[in-house]
Amino acid sequence: MLAFKGVVLEGLEISFIVVSFGATSGHLNAAIIGAVAAVVILGFAGAAARGSVELIPRSVLQLIVGMMLASLGTFWAAEGAGTS
């Protein structure tokens, strides 16, 4: 269940990023199609990797997901601050 929640969260993150880029560039329809495709593909990837991910200790998996989320948040905070 933890792996499923992680995959859903990452899929939604990617969808939000794709739609926001599409809205900014004026290609919202293509961005929505890309976002739906990302959710579907990551859903299948999560289902396929479920057995392998279940072998990883929960604390290690939480650490990895937390680091990925923190790095993504840091990147977008820096982008919003105009540092790059």
Secondary structure as GFF3:
##gff-version 3
##sequence-region A 1 84
A	DSSP	alpha_helix	2	25	.	.	.	ID=ss1
A	DSSP	alpha_helix	28	48	.	.	.	ID=ss2
A	DSSP	alpha_helix	50	54	.	.	.	ID=ss3
A	DSSP	alpha_helix	58	81	.	.	.	ID=ss4
###
